[in-house]
């Protein structure tokens, strides 16, 4: 059960939650007052979170959509010259 | 002034000598001349800005020129802050100010008090009037500005779908924040119908209810090109949007009223894209550092437990009873007990002998042995006084080895002379 690098429950969670959770665990581990068994369990969780977040970044591709295609943008468009600045 | 003296000179014939001025005197004279001209104290001059510089002093120095001539100009920090546009190279402007000489350099320049884009006199007045009115309503108050979400899920973009701005925003976010979702709400961004279209495009995003932040962007252009972003409807729509709006319009030097109303003003559309989301391009390294910290913490924890257990082990060994020492102590105790017992019996034996002697000394037998006798009456009473008896009475005389029955012959009181 801990061999699954990025289990389904993590795949469904937002990226920033994965990172925040990972940061929390690292801090908890670093304060060092957890029982040993719990430290090990938390560490396993940290590895899962790291793998899930890393995979998410690796596979991320900016999703792009458009509302009301052409609406209000059809007729009178700025020229490329007028809009040349980034 | 001319020196009128006609003293002889080295060159012979006396003549009117020229008055020689120091440079400082000359410059002071020129300055006084310019200062004395009321027209130069209040001039309007139109020209093209050339090579503006912005040194750390905060002032702006530039050259104002037309096809044939040029003149130096300076816009001091305070005036620059009030100006609605920053002078940029090539900009056609009308400057209002005064002309003065700068004595140390022997130059004169235009000290600009206000500067407006040329040909925009009407527009500029409209802009100022609207700015003052909306500012009076509090539309531009810093307190109204909302913080941007740190991790936006959906980023709305209001701009032209065909321009470079949309392409650039996509590129920036694809590189920096690929986990996001871009939603383009297309609009025209210039022309008489642009303001209404921009408002509608913003409304479409607001209506979705799932947009975390909006970029309103447009590339650079003339003041007229950017005019839609000074339209009151657009400014109000930006201020009223339910989600934070980042406005990035034109170049750094262009400040539209929409910029004032925005929750964040970005100098350009690309900068707006950089400011709406964190840069994740560095995140793999950050994630790896977090994982390494977790590993280090666990390794440290394990090492600490191991040290702890080792220390506990040593403590336990110290706490175990030392049987050899115990055995020795037991043996010692037995020995001591034995010795104590022996010495006690010795003492008691000696004591017993003493006691026996004492007892013996106290016994009447010993006294009898020494030759004394005990005289008793018939009823057993011991006779200590002759008066206890009378002549003819029977007495019992006890000696060491037996008793003698005797009859009293005579009775004589007193003892001293009787004893041997």
Interface residues (C-beta under 8 A of the other chain):
Chain A: X14 X15 X16 X19 X22 X23 X25 X26 X29 X30 X32 X34 X36 X39 X40 X42 X43 X46 X47 X50 X53 X54 X56 X57 X60 X61 X62 X63 X64 X65 X66 X67 X68 X69 X70 X71 X72 X73 X75 X76 X77 X78 X80 X82 X83 X84 X85 X86
Chain B: X150 X151 X153 X160 X161 X162 X163 X164 X165 X168 X170 X173 X174 X177 X178 X179 X180 X181 X182 X183 X184 X185 X186 X187 X188 X189 X190 X191 X193 X194 X197 X200 X201 X204 X205 X208 X218 X219 X220 X221 X225 X250 X251 X268 X269 X270 X280 X283 X284 X287 X288 X290 X291 X293 X294 X295 X297 X298 X300 X301 X302 X304 X305
